[in-house]
Amino acid sequence: MRSHFHRFDKQQGICTTKDLPALLRCCGFAPSKSMLSLYQEEIDDAGGLMSFGTFLGYCYRCREFTSEVTLKDLLGFCRSLEREGQEDGTLSVKALRNLLLNVGEPFSAEEMESFLRDFADSEEQSVDYEHFLQTVSAAEAIPVTQDSDRE
């Protein structure tokens, strides 16, 4: 989480209110718009800036509202989105972009481009979702667990 914070930190250990949504998403959280509005209002009331410690507090609060999902659950969901006959562990960039921009709390255009830079194969126009899910589930703040016994 510290490395994500430092990517947005432009003021020696301080980030702004506008950085919070992208920061939380980088750490694997998916706060609702109402949660973000509340958190941003709190930060604005305190001067519009937050330290790493303050950011950790918001991560903790987000984690309280995040239900635990297993890696197996996420892999199953992604497999269900693959095109029939092309079960190769990838999703098209077009399908994934549509999903992430239009379902639930949507990614911003900036978040989407960052995601694609990090995980898309530009030649194939696809994302290896197994690699992506393994990468994000390894992050310390993401409540995704390996659960081989769960059906």
C-alpha atoms as an extended CHARMM CRD file, in Angstrom:
* protein
*
       151  EXT
         1         1  MET       CA              0.0000000000        0.0000000000        0.0000000000  PROA      1               0.0000000000
         2         2  ARG       CA              2.8810000000        2.3210000000        0.7350000000  PROA      2               0.0000000000
         3         3  SER       CA              4.2020000000        1.9780000000       -2.8200000000  PROA      3               0.0000000000
         4         4  HSD       CA              0.7900000000        2.8980000000       -4.2560000000  PROA      4               0.0000000000
         5         5  PHE       CA              0.5760000000        5.9030000000       -1.9340000000  PROA      5               0.0000000000
         6         6  HSD       CA              4.0280000000        7.0970000000       -2.9980000000  PROA      6               0.0000000000
         7         7  ARG       CA              3.0510000000        6.9150000000       -6.6830000000  PROA      7               0.0000000000
         8         8  PHE       CA              0.3850000000        9.5590000000       -6.0000000000  PROA      8               0.0000000000
         9         9  ASP       CA              2.4060000000       11.4830000000       -3.3990000000  PROA      9               0.0000000000
        10        10  LYS       CA              3.5570000000       14.7670000000       -4.8720000000  PROA      10              0.0000000000
        11        11  GLN       CA              3.9570000000       16.6720000000       -1.6100000000  PROA      11              0.0000000000
        12        12  GLN       CA              6.4210000000       14.6360000000        0.5070000000  PROA      12              0.0000000000
        13        13  GLY       CA              4.1360000000       12.1920000000        2.2590000000  PROA      13              0.0000000000
        14        14  ILE       CA              0.8260000000       13.8450000000        1.4300000000  PROA      14              0.0000000000
        15        15  CYS       CA             -1.8920000000       13.0320000000       -1.1100000000  PROA      15              0.0000000000
        16        16  THR       CA             -5.0220000000       14.9970000000       -1.9510000000  PROA      16              0.0000000000
        17        17  THR       CA             -8.7260000000       14.2220000000       -1.7670000000  PROA      17              0.0000000000
        18        18  LYS       CA             -8.9060000000       13.6150000000       -5.5050000000  PROA      18              0.0000000000
        19        19  ASP       CA             -6.2720000000       10.8570000000       -5.2280000000  PROA      19              0.0000000000
        20        20  LEU       CA             -8.3150000000        8.7390000000       -2.8050000000  PROA      20              0.0000000000
        21        21  PRO       CA            -10.5710000000        6.8370000000       -5.2840000000  PROA      21              0.0000000000
        22        22  ALA       CA             -7.6800000000        5.7170000000       -7.4920000000  PROA      22              0.0000000000
        23        23  LEU       CA             -5.4920000000        4.9350000000       -4.4840000000  PROA      23              0.0000000000
        24        24  LEU       CA             -8.1150000000        2.7070000000       -2.8920000000  PROA      24              0.0000000000
        25        25  ARG       CA             -8.7280000000        0.9080000000       -6.1710000000  PROA      25              0.0000000000
        26        26  CYS       CA             -4.9950000000        0.3910000000       -6.6890000000  PROA      26              0.0000000000
        27        27  CYS       CA             -4.9980000000       -1.3930000000       -3.3360000000  PROA      27              0.0000000000
        28        28  GLY       CA             -7.8470000000       -3.6460000000       -4.4270000000  PROA      28              0.0000000000
        29        29  PHE       CA            -10.7810000000       -1.9400000000       -2.7830000000  PROA      29              0.0000000000
        30        30  ALA       CA            -14.0050000000       -1.0670000000       -4.5630000000  PROA      30              0.0000000000
        31        31  PRO       CA            -15.6120000000        1.5980000000       -2.3890000000  PROA      31              0.0000000000
        32        32  SER       CA            -19.0820000000        2.7680000000       -3.3380000000  PROA      32              0.0000000000
        33        33  LYS       CA            -19.6440000000        6.3150000000       -4.5230000000  PROA      33              0.0000000000
        34        34  SER       CA            -21.3310000000        7.1390000000       -1.2210000000  PROA      34              0.0000000000
        35        35  MET       CA            -18.3550000000        5.8050000000        0.7650000000  PROA      35              0.0000000000
        36        36  LEU       CA            -15.9470000000        7.8050000000       -1.3780000000  PROA      36              0.0000000000
        37        37  SER       CA            -18.0380000000       10.9470000000       -0.9730000000  PROA      37              0.0000000000
        38        38  LEU       CA            -18.0410000000       10.5270000000        2.8040000000  PROA      38              0.0000000000
        39        39  TYR       CA            -14.2890000000        9.8930000000        2.9590000000  PROA      39              0.0000000000
        40        40  GLN       CA            -13.4980000000       12.7780000000        0.6230000000  PROA      40              0.0000000000
        41        41  GLU       CA            -15.7100000000       15.0970000000        2.6590000000  PROA      41              0.0000000000
        42        42  GLU       CA            -13.8160000000       14.0910000000        5.8110000000  PROA      42              0.0000000000
        43        43  ILE       CA            -10.4830000000       14.7760000000        4.1130000000  PROA      43              0.0000000000
        44        44  ASP       CA            -11.7280000000       18.1140000000        2.7510000000  PROA      44              0.0000000000
        45        45  ASP       CA            -12.9340000000       19.1010000000        6.2300000000  PROA      45              0.0000000000
        46        46  ALA       CA             -9.4140000000       18.3980000000        7.5090000000  PROA      46              0.0000000000
        47        47  GLY       CA             -7.7600000000       20.5980000000        4.8830000000  PROA      47              0.0000000000
        48        48  GLY       CA             -7.9920000000       18.4370000000        1.7580000000  PROA      48              0.0000000000
        49        49  LEU       CA             -4.7610000000       16.5290000000        2.3530000000  PROA      49              0.0000000000
        50        50  MET       CA             -4.0580000000       13.0940000000        3.8200000000  PROA      50              0.0000000000
        51        51  SER       CA             -0.9640000000       11.4050000000        5.1720000000  PROA      51              0.0000000000
        52        52  PHE       CA             -0.1170000000        7.7630000000        4.6660000000  PROA      52              0.0000000000
        53        53  GLY       CA             -1.4860000000        7.0180000000        8.1460000000  PROA      53              0.0000000000
        54        54  THR       CA             -4.8020000000        8.6450000000        7.2870000000  PROA      54              0.0000000000
        55        55  PHE       CA             -4.9080000000        6.6890000000        4.0430000000  PROA      55              0.0000000000
        56        56  LEU       CA             -4.3550000000        3.4340000000        5.9740000000  PROA      56              0.0000000000
        57        57  GLY       CA             -7.3770000000        4.3320000000        8.0930000000  PROA      57              0.0000000000
        58        58  TYR       CA             -9.5190000000        4.5820000000        4.9720000000  PROA      58              0.0000000000
        59        59  CYS       CA             -8.1400000000        1.2460000000        3.7320000000  PROA      59              0.0000000000
        60        60  TYR       CA             -9.1170000000       -0.3280000000        7.0340000000  PROA      60              0.0000000000
        61        61  ARG       CA            -12.6130000000        1.1470000000        6.7990000000  PROA      61              0.0000000000
        62        62  CYS       CA            -12.9950000000       -0.1340000000        3.2210000000  PROA      62              0.0000000000
        63        63  ARG       CA            -11.8510000000       -3.5750000000        4.2660000000  PROA      63              0.0000000000
        64        64  GLU       CA            -14.6130000000       -3.7240000000        6.8790000000  PROA      64              0.0000000000
        65        65  PHE       CA            -17.2030000000       -3.3700000000        4.1120000000  PROA      65              0.0000000000
        66        66  THR       CA            -15.5480000000       -5.7540000000        1.6670000000  PROA      66              0.0000000000
        67        67  SER       CA            -16.8790000000       -9.2750000000        1.6200000000  PROA      67              0.0000000000
        68        68  GLU       CA            -14.2730000000      -11.9620000000        1.2380000000  PROA      68              0.0000000000
        69        69  VAL       CA            -14.1560000000      -13.5460000000       -2.1850000000  PROA      69              0.0000000000
        70        70  THR       CA            -11.9240000000      -16.4900000000       -2.9970000000  PROA      70              0.0000000000
        71        71  LEU       CA             -9.5250000000      -16.6000000000       -5.8960000000  PROA      71              0.0000000000
        72        72  LYS       CA            -11.4740000000      -19.6350000000       -7.0850000000  PROA      72              0.0000000000
        73        73  ASP       CA            -14.6720000000      -17.5130000000       -7.1700000000  PROA      73              0.0000000000
        74        74  LEU       CA            -12.9980000000      -14.8410000000       -9.2830000000  PROA      74              0.0000000000
        75        75  LEU       CA            -11.4530000000      -17.3630000000      -11.6680000000  PROA      75              0.0000000000
        76        76  GLY       CA            -14.8590000000      -19.0010000000      -12.1210000000  PROA      76              0.0000000000
        77        77  PHE       CA            -16.4620000000      -15.6470000000      -12.8690000000  PROA      77              0.0000000000
        78        78  CYS       CA            -13.8220000000      -14.8060000000      -15.4660000000  PROA      78              0.0000000000
        79        79  ARG       CA            -14.1030000000      -18.2470000000      -17.0730000000  PROA      79              0.0000000000
        80        80  SER       CA            -17.8280000000      -17.6530000000      -17.4910000000  PROA      80              0.0000000000
        81        81  LEU       CA            -17.0240000000      -14.5470000000      -19.5570000000  PROA      81              0.0000000000
        82        82  GLU       CA            -14.6960000000      -16.2910000000      -22.0080000000  PROA      82              0.0000000000
        83        83  ARG       CA            -15.9320000000      -16.8420000000      -25.5340000000  PROA      83              0.0000000000
        84        84  GLU       CA            -17.1510000000      -20.3510000000      -26.2060000000  PROA      84              0.0000000000
        85        85  GLY       CA            -14.4240000000      -22.3800000000      -27.8570000000  PROA      85              0.0000000000
        86        86  GLN       CA            -11.6990000000      -19.9580000000      -26.7360000000  PROA      86              0.0000000000
        87        87  GLU       CA            -11.1890000000      -21.0640000000      -23.1420000000  PROA      87              0.0000000000
        88        88  ASP       CA             -7.5590000000      -19.9480000000      -22.8950000000  PROA      88              0.0000000000
        89        89  GLY       CA             -7.5040000000      -17.9480000000      -19.6600000000  PROA      89              0.0000000000
        90        90  THR       CA             -7.9020000000      -14.5980000000      -21.3860000000  PROA      90              0.0000000000
        91        91  LEU       CA            -10.6320000000      -12.0370000000      -21.8450000000  PROA      91              0.0000000000
        92        92  SER       CA            -10.8050000000       -9.5600000000      -24.6870000000  PROA      92              0.0000000000
        93        93  VAL       CA             -9.8000000000       -6.0160000000      -23.8230000000  PROA      93              0.0000000000
        94        94  LYS       CA            -13.1180000000       -4.8510000000      -25.2830000000  PROA      94              0.0000000000
        95        95  ALA       CA            -15.2040000000       -7.1110000000      -23.0070000000  PROA      95              0.0000000000
        96        96  LEU       CA            -13.1450000000       -6.3140000000      -19.9280000000  PROA      96              0.0000000000
        97        97  ARG       CA            -13.2260000000       -2.5800000000      -20.6470000000  PROA      97              0.0000000000
        98        98  ASN       CA            -17.0200000000       -2.7390000000      -20.9730000000  PROA      98              0.0000000000
        99        99  LEU       CA            -17.3010000000       -4.6340000000      -17.6900000000  PROA      99              0.0000000000
       100       100  LEU       CA            -14.9800000000       -2.3760000000      -15.6900000000  PROA      100             0.0000000000
       101       101  LEU       CA            -16.4560000000        0.8610000000      -17.0430000000  PROA      101             0.0000000000
       102       102  ASN       CA            -20.1270000000       -0.0760000000      -16.7570000000  PROA      102             0.0000000000
       103       103  VAL       CA            -20.7250000000       -2.5890000000      -13.9560000000  PROA      103             0.0000000000
       104       104  GLY       CA            -20.7370000000       -1.7380000000      -10.2610000000  PROA      104             0.0000000000
       105       105  GLU       CA            -18.4910000000        1.1490000000       -9.3320000000  PROA      105             0.0000000000
       106       106  PRO       CA            -16.9470000000        1.9750000000      -12.7100000000  PROA      106             0.0000000000
       107       107  PHE       CA            -13.2650000000        2.6000000000      -13.3200000000  PROA      107             0.0000000000
       108       108  SER       CA            -12.3630000000        6.0850000000      -14.4600000000  PROA      108             0.0000000000
       109       109  ALA       CA            -10.8050000000        6.4050000000      -17.9220000000  PROA      109             0.0000000000
       110       110  GLU       CA             -7.4250000000        6.9880000000      -16.2270000000  PROA      110             0.0000000000
       111       111  GLU       CA             -7.7810000000        3.8580000000      -14.0760000000  PROA      111             0.0000000000
       112       112  MET       CA             -8.7950000000        1.8280000000      -17.1200000000  PROA      112             0.0000000000
       113       113  GLU       CA             -5.7580000000        2.9460000000      -19.1140000000  PROA      113             0.0000000000
       114       114  SER       CA             -3.4450000000        2.1970000000      -16.1850000000  PROA      114             0.0000000000
       115       115  PHE       CA             -4.9780000000       -1.2660000000      -15.8210000000  PROA      115             0.0000000000
       116       116  LEU       CA             -4.5570000000       -2.0150000000      -19.5290000000  PROA      116             0.0000000000
       117       117  ARG       CA             -0.9550000000       -0.7750000000      -19.5100000000  PROA      117             0.0000000000
       118       118  ASP       CA             -0.1850000000       -3.1590000000      -16.6590000000  PROA      118             0.0000000000
       119       119  PHE       CA             -2.1030000000       -6.2510000000      -17.7710000000  PROA      119             0.0000000000
       120       120  ALA       CA             -3.1780000000       -6.2060000000      -21.4330000000  PROA      120             0.0000000000
       121       121  ASP       CA             -1.3560000000       -7.9190000000      -24.2650000000  PROA      121             0.0000000000
       122       122  SER       CA             -1.5710000000       -5.2040000000      -26.9080000000  PROA      122             0.0000000000
       123       123  GLU       CA             -0.8740000000       -7.5710000000      -29.8090000000  PROA      123             0.0000000000
       124       124  GLU       CA             -3.6080000000      -10.0080000000      -28.8130000000  PROA      124             0.0000000000
       125       125  GLN       CA             -5.9720000000       -7.3260000000      -27.4600000000  PROA      125             0.0000000000
       126       126  SER       CA             -6.5650000000       -9.5490000000      -24.4440000000  PROA      126             0.0000000000
       127       127  VAL       CA             -5.9150000000       -9.7790000000      -20.7150000000  PROA      127             0.0000000000
       128       128  ASP       CA             -4.5950000000      -12.9410000000      -19.0770000000  PROA      128             0.0000000000
       129       129  TYR       CA             -7.0620000000      -12.8970000000      -16.2010000000  PROA      129             0.0000000000
       130       130  GLU       CA             -5.3170000000      -15.7090000000      -14.3330000000  PROA      130             0.0000000000
       131       131  HSD       CA             -2.0980000000      -13.6590000000      -14.2050000000  PROA      131             0.0000000000
       132       132  PHE       CA             -4.0440000000      -10.5400000000      -13.2640000000  PROA      132             0.0000000000
       133       133  LEU       CA             -5.9520000000      -12.2680000000      -10.4330000000  PROA      133             0.0000000000
       134       134  GLN       CA             -2.8040000000      -13.9340000000       -9.0970000000  PROA      134             0.0000000000
       135       135  THR       CA             -1.0730000000      -10.5460000000       -9.0840000000  PROA      135             0.0000000000
       136       136  VAL       CA             -3.8190000000       -8.6530000000       -7.2840000000  PROA      136             0.0000000000
       137       137  SER       CA             -4.5500000000      -11.4470000000       -4.8250000000  PROA      137             0.0000000000
       138       138  ALA       CA             -0.9010000000      -11.3500000000       -3.7450000000  PROA      138             0.0000000000
       139       139  ALA       CA             -1.2760000000       -7.7160000000       -2.6120000000  PROA      139             0.0000000000
       140       140  GLU       CA             -1.5280000000       -7.4480000000        1.1580000000  PROA      140             0.0000000000
       141       141  ALA       CA             -4.6600000000       -5.3120000000        1.2820000000  PROA      141             0.0000000000
       142       142  ILE       CA             -6.8550000000       -7.4020000000       -0.9510000000  PROA      142             0.0000000000
       143       143  PRO       CA             -9.1680000000       -9.7750000000        0.8670000000  PROA      143             0.0000000000
       144       144  VAL       CA             -8.9950000000      -12.4600000000       -1.8020000000  PROA      144             0.0000000000
       145       145  THR       CA             -8.0100000000      -15.8700000000       -0.4830000000  PROA      145             0.0000000000
       146       146  GLN       CA             -7.0540000000      -19.1860000000       -1.9890000000  PROA      146             0.0000000000
       147       147  ASP       CA             -9.7360000000      -21.6600000000       -0.9290000000  PROA      147             0.0000000000
       148       148  SER       CA             -9.3900000000      -24.9930000000       -2.6640000000  PROA      148             0.0000000000
       149       149  ASP       CA            -12.0670000000      -26.6470000000       -0.4940000000  PROA      149             0.0000000000
       150       150  ARG       CA            -14.8120000000      -24.1950000000       -1.3860000000  PROA      150             0.0000000000
       151       151  GLU       CA            -17.2100000000      -25.1560000000       -4.1540000000  PROA      151             0.0000000000
